[in-house]
Structures are given as C-alpha cells and as structure tokens.
Amino acid sequence: MSKLRASLLVVFIFLFIATPSFAQERIHDVIYGRKFGMALTMDILKPAKPNGIGVVVMLSGGFSSDIKFIDGFGLDNFKAFTNRGDTVFFVCHGSQPKFIVAEIVPDIHRAIRFIRTNAKDYNVDPNRLGIMGASSGGYLSVMIGASGKTGDPSAKDPIDRASSQVQAVACFFPPTDLVDYGQPGRLFNQFEPVKFVWHTIPVADKPREEQIKILRELSPITHISKDTAPTFIITGDNDALVPHEQSVRFIQKLEELKIPAKIDIRSGAGHGWANMGKDYELLADWFDKYCTPAR
C-alpha cells in the first residue's frame, strides 16, 4: 500500500468516530454486481416510514472500500437521514491496489442502476436518488453527479437498461480536477496525490500528453454539463490532501451553467474535522430540496 493511500485511509477512518448503533432494519450483503468472480455488495438501512428518497453512501477512503467503514462513519449519524424517512444504501466498490480508479467508477454506475431497478422493493422512488461520500467517496459522488448515464434499452441485463444518473450530490472535500490539482496553474505532476489514479500500471511512463488525456477523462470537472446534478460540497481551507480550490472551481463551473450549487468552506479545517456527523443534517436538507421527481 502506498504511503499516500495509507494516509488517506487512516484519515478517513479517523474522521468519523464510531457511535453506538441504533435499532433499525438493516439488510446485509445485497449483491449489486460481480467482477472477476468477486461480488460487489451494499448494505441497506430502511427507515420506519420511507419518504421515497434514497441516499447512496460511498464507503470509500483512499479508494479502498469495506463494509466495516460504516463503523467509521458512525451508524448513529445516519439518523439524520432515516429519521426523515430516507433509505440509506451503503455501497462498497472494488478497492485499490487491485483496481485502479478507471475500474472503480463503473462499480458506482452499476450500483445506482441496481438501486433504481429495484427501488420499489425498498420503498424508494427511482427518481429521487442522492449520493454522498468523503475524499475518494466525494470524488465518486461528484463523478456520478456529472457523468451519470442513461440506460441502454437494448441491454440483455435489465439493470443495464436503467439510468445511473442521480438527482443530487452532497459530499465532503472531493478531488474534482486531476490535471490541475493544486493552486491555479500547478500541474498534476507537481503534486503527489494524483498518483492515486493509476498506481501499479505503467501510465507514468507514457508521454505527458497521454497522461493528461487520461487524467482529464477521469476528472469530474471535465464532465460537467447542463444535466449535472445539483451539488453541495463541504470542505476545509487547510486541507493538505485535497486542496479546497478543487471544490471552489467545480462549484464555480456549475454556477456558470446555472446549476444549483453550494459550497461551505470551513476556515482552518483540514481533511476532516471533529463532529462531522453533525453536518449530515445539512446534507439531508440538500437531498430534501433536490431529490425531487421533477429533477
């Protein structure tokens, strides 16, 4: 495990101090897809009185993923959603270093399609889906918000016929531009974290132009269009792992296209802060407002 990925993972686990679990109906190990013989799974937290909103949670830190990350988030924190009637889907994806970022993103498209296809089974409106996460989970959230795709009506698998688009995004400190990762003008090869994109494959040996092309395709900011989901980002201005201007420039581009967007910059905060679970109420407010059938 690289030093960077290990530090991201440690930070992710540290961010959310676990709190005691609460009585709630939880469905374990729902298989939403398979890759190379490996099952891709999610856990589902069902509220007592569903309101139709589905909140898709990226269990992701340093592009590693494990169902145990729920304990890191703090299960009690998700009362911010279930008390309102939101159904919560905890999604695991293929992890680095086995899978690189380009192989992880399709897992999330698959998860959204699975949830939409089976929405009625969980008392969820297929057109009221929001997505959230932090750090690499934030990246996956804004990536889906910007690059969600319509389904393929001719696909043999009925899940692939469903859309992977979401109605809203709310997340913490996501990488959004892998070509210009730091201060304006600072290029990707001058800032170490962007190496998380390819890890063990020899892309770094390829010509600079080809590297930039790959990074641009994997940058959420590149995929912004008028169809991008309303997006809310919370970030700190003292984050040494994901510079806050990543979020600033992403939100600015959404605003240019008149897409509903909001950024909350925490003065002095780094890659996480104490009591982040309290911010889930802010995310839930965003989903209440924008996870509507009209979107």
C-alpha positions as a Markdown table, in Angstrom:
| # | Residue | x | y | z |
|---|---|---|---|---|
| 1 | Met | 0.0 | 0.0 | 0.0 |
| 2 | Ser | 1.4 | 3.4 | -1.0 |
| 3 | Lys | 2.2 | 5.9 | 1.7 |
| 4 | Leu | -0.4 | 8.3 | 0.3 |
| 5 | Arg | -3.2 | 5.8 | 0.1 |
| 6 | Ala | -2.4 | 4.5 | 3.5 |
| 7 | Ser | -2.6 | 8.1 | 4.9 |
| 8 | Leu | -5.8 | 8.8 | 3.1 |
| 9 | Leu | -7.3 | 5.6 | 4.6 |
| 10 | Val | -6.2 | 6.4 | 8.1 |
| 11 | Val | -7.6 | 9.9 | 7.8 |
| 12 | Phe | -10.9 | 8.5 | 6.5 |
| 13 | Ile | -11.3 | 6.2 | 9.4 |
| 14 | Phe | -10.2 | 8.8 | 11.9 |
| 15 | Leu | -12.7 | 11.4 | 10.6 |
| 16 | Phe | -15.8 | 9.6 | 11.8 |
| 17 | Ile | -15.6 | 8.3 | 15.4 |
| 18 | Ala | -18.0 | 5.4 | 15.7 |
| 19 | Thr | -21.0 | 5.8 | 17.9 |
| 20 | Pro | -23.3 | 3.1 | 19.2 |
| 21 | Ser | -25.6 | 1.5 | 16.6 |
| 22 | Phe | -29.4 | 2.1 | 16.9 |
| 23 | Ala | -32.4 | -0.2 | 16.4 |
| 24 | Gln | -33.1 | 0.0 | 12.6 |
| 25 | Glu | -33.9 | -2.5 | 9.9 |
| 26 | Arg | -30.7 | -3.3 | 8.1 |
| 27 | Ile | -30.3 | -5.6 | 5.1 |
| 28 | His | -26.8 | -7.0 | 4.9 |
| 29 | Asp | -24.7 | -8.0 | 1.8 |
| 30 | Val | -27.0 | -7.3 | -1.1 |
| 31 | Ile | -25.1 | -8.2 | -4.3 |
| 32 | Tyr | -25.5 | -5.5 | -6.9 |
| 33 | Gly | -22.9 | -6.8 | -9.4 |
| 34 | Arg | -19.9 | -9.1 | -9.9 |
| 35 | Lys | -16.5 | -8.5 | -11.4 |
| 36 | Phe | -13.8 | -11.2 | -11.9 |
| 37 | Gly | -15.7 | -13.6 | -9.8 |
| 38 | Met | -16.0 | -11.1 | -6.9 |
| 39 | Ala | -19.3 | -10.0 | -5.5 |
| 40 | Leu | -20.0 | -6.2 | -5.3 |
| 41 | Thr | -22.2 | -5.6 | -2.3 |
| 42 | Met | -24.1 | -3.0 | -0.4 |
| 43 | Asp | -26.0 | -2.8 | 3.0 |
| 44 | Ile | -29.3 | -1.1 | 3.1 |
| 45 | Leu | -30.7 | 0.8 | 6.1 |
| 46 | Lys | -34.5 | 1.1 | 6.0 |
| 47 | Pro | -36.4 | 3.8 | 7.9 |
| 48 | Ala | -39.6 | 3.1 | 9.8 |
| 49 | Lys | -41.6 | 5.4 | 7.5 |
| 50 | Pro | -40.0 | 5.7 | 4.0 |
| 51 | Asn | -40.4 | 9.0 | 2.2 |
| 52 | Gly | -39.2 | 7.8 | -1.2 |
| 53 | Ile | -35.7 | 9.4 | -1.1 |
| 54 | Gly | -32.7 | 7.0 | -1.5 |
| 55 | Val | -29.3 | 8.2 | -0.1 |
| 56 | Val | -26.4 | 6.3 | -1.7 |
| 57 | Val | -23.3 | 6.4 | 0.6 |
| 58 | Met | -19.9 | 5.8 | -0.9 |
| 59 | Leu | -18.0 | 3.6 | 1.6 |
| 60 | Ser | -14.7 | 4.8 | 0.2 |
| 61 | Gly | -11.4 | 6.2 | 1.7 |
| 62 | Gly | -8.2 | 6.3 | -0.3 |
| 63 | Phe | -10.1 | 4.4 | -3.0 |
| 64 | Ser | -10.3 | 1.4 | -0.6 |
| 65 | Ser | -13.8 | 0.2 | 0.3 |
| 66 | Asp | -15.1 | -2.1 | 3.1 |
| 67 | Ile | -18.4 | -2.6 | 4.7 |
| 68 | Lys | -16.6 | -2.0 | 8.0 |
| 69 | Phe | -16.3 | 1.6 | 7.0 |
| 70 | Ile | -19.9 | 2.0 | 8.2 |
| 71 | Asp | -18.5 | 1.9 | 11.8 |
| 72 | Gly | -16.0 | 4.6 | 10.8 |
| 73 | Phe | -18.9 | 6.8 | 9.6 |
| 74 | Gly | -20.8 | 6.2 | 12.8 |
| 75 | Leu | -24.1 | 4.4 | 12.2 |
| 76 | Asp | -26.0 | 6.7 | 14.5 |
| 77 | Asn | -25.1 | 9.7 | 12.4 |
| 78 | Phe | -27.3 | 8.3 | 9.7 |
| 79 | Lys | -30.4 | 9.1 | 11.8 |
| 80 | Ala | -30.1 | 12.5 | 10.1 |
| 81 | Phe | -31.5 | 10.6 | 7.0 |
| 82 | Thr | -33.6 | 7.8 | 8.4 |
| 83 | Asn | -35.4 | 10.0 | 10.9 |
| 84 | Arg | -36.7 | 11.9 | 7.9 |
| 85 | Gly | -37.7 | 8.7 | 6.0 |
| 86 | Asp | -34.7 | 8.4 | 3.7 |
| 87 | Thr | -33.5 | 4.9 | 2.8 |
| 88 | Val | -29.7 | 4.6 | 3.0 |
| 89 | Phe | -27.6 | 2.4 | 0.7 |
| 90 | Phe | -24.0 | 1.7 | 1.8 |
| 91 | Val | -22.1 | 0.9 | -1.3 |
| 92 | Cys | -18.8 | -1.0 | -1.4 |
| 93 | His | -16.7 | -0.9 | -4.6 |
| 94 | Gly | -13.6 | -2.7 | -5.9 |
| 95 | Ser | -10.5 | -1.4 | -4.0 |
| 96 | Gln | -7.1 | -0.2 | -4.8 |
| 97 | Pro | -4.5 | -1.5 | -5.4 |
| 98 | Lys | -6.3 | -4.4 | -7.1 |
| 99 | Phe | -8.5 | -2.0 | -9.1 |
| 100 | Ile | -7.5 | 1.5 | -10.4 |
| 101 | Val | -9.8 | 4.5 | -10.4 |
| 102 | Ala | -10.9 | 3.9 | -14.0 |
| 103 | Glu | -12.1 | 0.4 | -12.9 |
| 104 | Ile | -13.8 | 1.7 | -9.7 |
| 105 | Val | -16.1 | 4.3 | -11.3 |
| 106 | Pro | -18.1 | 1.7 | -13.3 |
| 107 | Asp | -18.9 | -0.1 | -10.0 |
| 108 | Ile | -20.8 | 3.0 | -8.8 |
| 109 | His | -22.7 | 3.4 | -12.1 |
| 110 | Arg | -23.7 | -0.3 | -11.6 |
| 111 | Ala | -24.8 | 0.4 | -8.0 |
| 112 | Ile | -27.0 | 3.3 | -9.0 |
| 113 | Arg | -28.6 | 1.3 | -11.8 |
| 114 | Phe | -29.2 | -1.6 | -9.4 |
| 115 | Ile | -30.9 | 0.6 | -6.8 |
| 116 | Arg | -33.0 | 2.3 | -9.5 |
| 117 | Thr | -34.1 | -1.1 | -10.9 |
| 118 | Asn | -35.0 | -2.5 | -7.5 |
| 119 | Ala | -36.3 | 0.8 | -6.0 |
| 120 | Lys | -39.8 | -0.4 | -5.3 |
| 121 | Asp | -38.5 | -3.3 | -3.3 |
| 122 | Tyr | -37.1 | -0.8 | -0.8 |
| 123 | Asn | -39.9 | 1.8 | -1.0 |
| 124 | Val | -37.7 | 4.2 | -2.9 |
| 125 | Asp | -38.7 | 6.5 | -5.8 |
| 126 | Pro | -36.3 | 5.7 | -8.6 |
| 127 | Asn | -36.2 | 9.4 | -9.5 |
| 128 | Arg | -35.3 | 10.6 | -6.0 |
| 129 | Leu | -31.7 | 9.4 | -5.5 |
| 130 | Gly | -28.9 | 11.4 | -3.8 |
| 131 | Ile | -25.3 | 10.4 | -3.4 |
| 132 | Met | -22.7 | 11.3 | -0.7 |
| 133 | Gly | -19.2 | 10.5 | 0.4 |
| 134 | Ala | -15.9 | 12.0 | 1.7 |
| 135 | Ser | -12.5 | 12.3 | 0.0 |
| 136 | Ser | -12.4 | 9.4 | -2.6 |
| 137 | Gly | -16.0 | 8.9 | -1.8 |
| 138 | Gly | -16.6 | 12.5 | -2.5 |
| 139 | Tyr | -14.8 | 12.1 | -5.8 |
| 140 | Leu | -17.1 | 9.2 | -6.8 |
| 141 | Ser | -20.1 | 11.2 | -5.7 |
| 142 | Val | -19.4 | 14.2 | -7.9 |
| 143 | Met | -18.2 | 12.0 | -10.7 |
| 144 | Ile | -21.5 | 10.2 | -10.8 |
| 145 | Gly | -23.4 | 13.5 | -10.4 |
| 146 | Ala | -21.6 | 14.9 | -13.5 |
| 147 | Ser | -21.2 | 11.7 | -15.6 |
| 148 | Gly | -24.3 | 9.6 | -14.8 |
| 149 | Lys | -25.6 | 8.0 | -18.0 |
| 150 | Thr | -28.9 | 6.9 | -19.4 |
| 151 | Gly | -29.5 | 3.2 | -19.7 |
| 152 | Asp | -29.1 | 1.0 | -22.7 |
| 153 | Pro | -32.7 | -0.1 | -23.7 |
| 154 | Ser | -31.2 | -3.0 | -25.8 |
| 155 | Ala | -29.1 | -4.4 | -22.9 |
| 156 | Lys | -29.6 | -8.0 | -22.1 |
| 157 | Asp | -29.2 | -7.3 | -18.4 |
| 158 | Pro | -32.3 | -5.3 | -17.2 |
| 159 | Ile | -30.1 | -3.4 | -14.7 |
| 160 | Asp | -28.1 | -2.0 | -17.6 |
| 161 | Arg | -31.3 | -0.6 | -19.1 |
| 162 | Ala | -31.6 | 1.8 | -16.1 |
| 163 | Ser | -30.0 | 5.2 | -15.8 |
| 164 | Ser | -27.0 | 5.8 | -13.5 |
| 165 | Gln | -27.9 | 9.5 | -13.1 |
| 166 | Val | -28.7 | 10.9 | -9.6 |
| 167 | Gln | -30.9 | 13.8 | -8.6 |
| 168 | Ala | -28.5 | 15.4 | -6.1 |
| 169 | Val | -24.9 | 15.3 | -4.7 |
| 170 | Ala | -23.8 | 16.3 | -1.3 |
| 171 | Cys | -20.2 | 15.4 | -0.2 |
| 172 | Phe | -17.0 | 16.3 | 1.6 |
| 173 | Phe | -13.7 | 17.5 | 0.1 |
| 174 | Pro | -13.7 | 15.7 | -3.3 |
| 175 | Pro | -10.9 | 15.7 | -5.8 |
| 176 | Thr | -12.5 | 17.2 | -9.0 |
| 177 | Asp | -9.7 | 18.1 | -11.4 |
| 178 | Leu | -6.8 | 15.6 | -11.7 |
| 179 | Val | -5.0 | 17.7 | -14.3 |
| 180 | Asp | -4.6 | 20.9 | -12.3 |
| 181 | Tyr | -4.7 | 19.5 | -8.7 |
| 182 | Gly | -3.4 | 22.3 | -6.6 |
| 183 | Gln | -3.3 | 26.1 | -6.9 |
| 184 | Pro | -4.3 | 27.5 | -10.2 |
| 185 | Gly | -1.6 | 26.7 | -12.7 |
| 186 | Arg | 0.0 | 24.0 | -10.6 |
| 187 | Leu | 0.1 | 20.9 | -12.9 |
| 188 | Phe | -0.6 | 17.4 | -11.9 |
| 189 | Asn | 3.0 | 16.1 | -11.9 |
| 190 | Gln | 4.0 | 18.7 | -9.3 |
| 191 | Phe | 1.6 | 17.4 | -6.7 |
| 192 | Glu | 1.9 | 13.8 | -5.5 |
| 193 | Pro | -1.7 | 12.8 | -4.6 |
| 194 | Val | -2.8 | 12.5 | -8.2 |
| 195 | Lys | -0.6 | 9.3 | -8.4 |
| 196 | Phe | -3.6 | 7.5 | -6.9 |
| 197 | Val | -5.1 | 7.4 | -10.4 |
| 198 | Trp | -3.1 | 4.6 | -11.8 |
| 199 | His | -0.9 | 3.1 | -9.1 |
| 200 | Thr | 0.8 | -0.1 | -10.4 |
| 201 | Ile | 0.2 | 0.3 | -14.1 |
| 202 | Pro | 3.0 | 2.0 | -16.2 |
| 203 | Val | 1.0 | 5.1 | -17.2 |
| 204 | Ala | 3.6 | 7.3 | -15.7 |
| 205 | Asp | 6.0 | 6.2 | -18.4 |
| 206 | Lys | 3.7 | 7.3 | -21.1 |
| 207 | Pro | 4.1 | 10.7 | -22.9 |
| 208 | Arg | 2.8 | 13.7 | -21.0 |
| 209 | Glu | 0.0 | 14.4 | -23.4 |
| 210 | Glu | -1.4 | 10.9 | -23.0 |
| 211 | Gln | -1.2 | 11.1 | -19.2 |
| 212 | Ile | -3.1 | 14.4 | -19.3 |
| 213 | Lys | -5.7 | 12.9 | -21.6 |
| 214 | Ile | -6.3 | 10.0 | -19.1 |
| 215 | Leu | -6.5 | 12.4 | -16.1 |
| 216 | Arg | -8.9 | 14.7 | -17.9 |
| 217 | Glu | -11.3 | 11.8 | -18.7 |
| 218 | Leu | -11.2 | 10.8 | -15.0 |
| 219 | Ser | -11.8 | 14.4 | -13.8 |
| 220 | Pro | -15.4 | 15.1 | -12.7 |
| 221 | Ile | -15.0 | 18.8 | -13.7 |
| 222 | Thr | -14.5 | 17.7 | -17.3 |
| 223 | His | -17.9 | 16.0 | -17.3 |
| 224 | Ile | -20.0 | 19.0 | -16.1 |
| 225 | Ser | -22.9 | 19.7 | -18.3 |
| 226 | Lys | -26.4 | 21.2 | -18.0 |
| 227 | Asp | -27.5 | 17.7 | -16.9 |
| 228 | Thr | -25.2 | 17.7 | -13.9 |
| 229 | Ala | -27.0 | 17.1 | -10.6 |
| 230 | Pro | -27.4 | 19.9 | -8.0 |
| 231 | Thr | -24.2 | 19.7 | -5.9 |
| 232 | Phe | -23.3 | 20.7 | -2.3 |
| 233 | Ile | -19.7 | 20.5 | -1.1 |
| 234 | Ile | -18.3 | 21.0 | 2.4 |
| 235 | Thr | -14.5 | 21.4 | 2.5 |
| 236 | Gly | -11.7 | 22.9 | 4.6 |
| 237 | Asp | -9.3 | 25.6 | 3.5 |
| 238 | Asn | -6.4 | 23.9 | 5.3 |
| 239 | Asp | -6.7 | 20.5 | 3.5 |
| 240 | Ala | -3.2 | 19.3 | 2.6 |
| 241 | Leu | -4.6 | 16.2 | 0.8 |
| 242 | Val | -7.4 | 17.6 | -1.4 |
| 243 | Pro | -6.8 | 21.4 | -1.8 |
| 244 | His | -10.1 | 23.3 | -1.3 |
| 245 | Glu | -9.8 | 25.0 | -4.7 |
| 246 | Gln | -10.7 | 21.7 | -6.2 |
| 247 | Ser | -14.2 | 22.2 | -4.8 |
| 248 | Val | -14.2 | 26.0 | -5.4 |
| 249 | Arg | -13.6 | 25.6 | -9.2 |
| 250 | Phe | -16.1 | 22.8 | -9.5 |
| 251 | Ile | -18.8 | 24.8 | -7.9 |
| 252 | Gln | -18.0 | 27.9 | -10.0 |
| 253 | Lys | -18.4 | 25.9 | -13.2 |
| 254 | Leu | -21.8 | 24.6 | -12.0 |
| 255 | Glu | -22.8 | 28.2 | -11.2 |
| 256 | Glu | -21.8 | 29.3 | -14.7 |
| 257 | Leu | -24.3 | 26.8 | -16.1 |
| 258 | Lys | -26.9 | 27.9 | -13.6 |
| 259 | Ile | -27.0 | 24.5 | -12.0 |
| 260 | Pro | -28.0 | 24.6 | -8.3 |
| 261 | Ala | -24.7 | 24.6 | -6.3 |
| 262 | Lys | -23.4 | 25.4 | -2.9 |
| 263 | Ile | -20.1 | 25.3 | -1.1 |
| 264 | Asp | -19.4 | 25.5 | 2.6 |
| 265 | Ile | -15.7 | 26.3 | 3.3 |
| 266 | Arg | -14.6 | 25.7 | 6.9 |
| 267 | Ser | -11.9 | 28.1 | 8.0 |
| 268 | Gly | -8.8 | 26.3 | 9.3 |
| 269 | Ala | -10.2 | 22.8 | 8.7 |
| 270 | Gly | -8.1 | 20.1 | 7.1 |
| 271 | His | -9.0 | 16.8 | 5.6 |
| 272 | Gly | -11.8 | 16.2 | 8.1 |
| 273 | Trp | -12.8 | 17.8 | 11.5 |
| 274 | Ala | -14.4 | 16.8 | 14.7 |
| 275 | Asn | -18.2 | 16.1 | 14.8 |
| 276 | Met | -18.5 | 15.8 | 11.0 |
| 277 | Gly | -21.6 | 13.7 | 11.7 |
| 278 | Lys | -23.5 | 16.8 | 12.6 |
| 279 | Asp | -23.1 | 18.0 | 9.1 |
| 280 | Tyr | -25.2 | 15.2 | 7.8 |
| 281 | Glu | -28.2 | 17.3 | 8.7 |
| 282 | Leu | -27.0 | 19.8 | 6.1 |
| 283 | Leu | -26.6 | 17.0 | 3.5 |
| 284 | Ala | -30.1 | 15.7 | 4.3 |
| 285 | Asp | -31.5 | 19.2 | 3.8 |
| 286 | Trp | -29.9 | 19.3 | 0.4 |
| 287 | Phe | -31.4 | 16.0 | -0.6 |
| 288 | Asp | -34.8 | 17.0 | 0.7 |
| 289 | Lys | -34.7 | 20.0 | -1.6 |
| 290 | Tyr | -33.3 | 18.5 | -4.8 |
| 291 | Cys | -34.2 | 14.8 | -4.7 |
| 292 | Thr | -37.5 | 15.5 | -6.5 |
| 293 | Pro | -39.2 | 13.7 | -9.4 |
| 294 | Ala | -39.0 | 17.0 | -11.3 |
| 295 | Arg | -35.2 | 16.6 | -11.4 |
